[in-house]
Amino acid sequence: MEPGFPCPLTAGDFPPRGGADPLPPARDATDFYRLEVVKEGPRVAFSINGLLLFEWRDSSAKVLGGGRIGFRQMAPLRAAYRNLVVAKL
């Protein structure tokens, strides 16, 4: 697996790099997107509007079972969030 960026879910393992951006430029967006991040045991999956963009499995012996979430936006990204739900699976 090609190293990407350090994953805060593990003690130093690396998830794969992201692929091509499936979203159009912000000026062409007509509605909000449904983002879904699922963390279930060692599995993490990220989808936009039901399209699975990546799925990753933590291979470390110390998988985190809880903690905090955060959003990271890189400039010049402009984003607005609504209807945030955090639920136990």
C-alpha positions, 0 to 999 in steps of 0.5 A: 500500500502506498503511504498517504498521510498519517491517520489519527485513528492509528498509532502510525499506520497510513491509509491510501491517498485520495483519488480524483475529486468526484465533485464539480467546482463549487461554482457549479454546485447546485445543492448540498452533498451527503457526506458519510464517514463510517468507522466500524472497528478497524474499518473506515469508509468515506462516501459522497452521495452514496458513492464510496470514495475509499475504504480502509482497514486499520492493521494496527493492534491498537484500533481506537474505539472512540474519540473526537471528530473534526473537519479539515478544509484546505484553502481555497475551499469554501464549505457550509455544513448542515444537519450533522449527525453522529450516531452509534452503529 
